[in-house]
Amino acid sequence: MDIVLSILEEVADAEESRPLDLPPLNDAIDVDSLEQLIDSLDQFETIQFTYCHYRITVKGDGTIFIDTSETAMITDVQ
């Protein structure tokens, strides 16, 4: 599955909404660059960015972590 679609689906689940109801991911990060960077990572490297007040972590193996904790949301709203 496309990594961008996976991120949108995971955040939509956390927001209890639909992916189409979320702001464009391109508002948070350049999607083309994100995909290229992920393709160049080894399995132990990660990329982190903020989207919809969540800390998104993508590992080189394609694993996605969405930090939905209050601490992540408060920290990212600066």
CORUR-V395682 format. One record per residue. RES is the residue in one letter. OMEGA is omega in degrees with one decimal (999 if undefined). BURIAL is I if it has 16 or more other C-alpha atoms within 10 Angstrom, else O. Layout:
# CORUR-V395682
res:RES omega:OMEGA burial:BURIAL
res:RES omega:OMEGA burial:BURIAL
This chain:
# CORUR-V395682
res:M omega:179.2 burial:O
res:D omega:-176.3 burial:O
res:I omega:-180.0 burial:I
res:V omega:178.2 burial:O
res:L omega:178.4 burial:O
res:S omega:178.3 burial:O
res:I omega:-179.9 burial:I
res:L omega:179.8 burial:I
res:E omega:179.9 burial:I
res:E omega:179.1 burial:I
res:V omega:177.8 burial:I
res:A omega:176.3 burial:I
res:D omega:179.8 burial:O
res:A omega:-179.5 burial:O
res:E omega:-175.4 burial:O
res:E omega:179.3 burial:O
res:S omega:176.9 burial:O
res:R omega:178.4 burial:O
res:P omega:-179.4 burial:I
res:L omega:178.9 burial:O
res:D omega:-179.1 burial:O
res:L omega:173.4 burial:O
res:P omega:179.5 burial:O
res:P omega:177.9 burial:O
res:L omega:177.9 burial:I
res:N omega:175.2 burial:O
res:D omega:-177.6 burial:O
res:A omega:-175.1 burial:O
res:I omega:176.7 burial:O
res:D omega:-172.4 burial:O
res:V omega:179.4 burial:O
res:D omega:178.4 burial:O
res:S omega:178.0 burial:O
res:L omega:-179.5 burial:I
res:E omega:178.7 burial:O
res:Q omega:-179.6 burial:O
res:L omega:178.8 burial:O
res:I omega:179.0 burial:I
res:D omega:-177.0 burial:O
res:S omega:-178.4 burial:O
res:L omega:167.9 burial:I
res:D omega:-171.2 burial:O
res:Q omega:-177.1 burial:O
res:F omega:179.4 burial:O
res:E omega:-179.5 burial:O
res:T omega:172.3 burial:I
res:I omega:176.0 burial:O
res:Q omega:174.3 burial:O
res:F omega:-179.3 burial:O
res:T omega:177.3 burial:I
res:Y omega:-178.8 burial:I
res:C omega:178.4 burial:I
res:H omega:175.2 burial:I
res:Y omega:172.7 burial:I
res:R omega:179.8 burial:I
res:I omega:176.1 burial:I
res:T omega:176.6 burial:I
res:V omega:178.0 burial:I
res:K omega:179.2 burial:I
res:G omega:177.9 burial:I
res:D omega:177.9 burial:O
res:G omega:178.0 burial:I
res:T omega:-178.3 burial:O
res:I omega:174.7 burial:I
res:F omega:176.5 burial:I
res:I omega:179.6 burial:I
res:D omega:-177.9 burial:I
res:T omega:-177.8 burial:O
res:S omega:177.4 burial:O
res:E omega:-179.2 burial:O
res:T omega:179.5 burial:O
res:A omega:-177.3 burial:I
res:M omega:180.0 burial:I
res:I omega:-179.3 burial:O
res:T omega:-174.8 burial:O
res:D omega:-176.2 burial:O
res:V omega:-177.7 burial:O
res:Q omega:999 burial:O
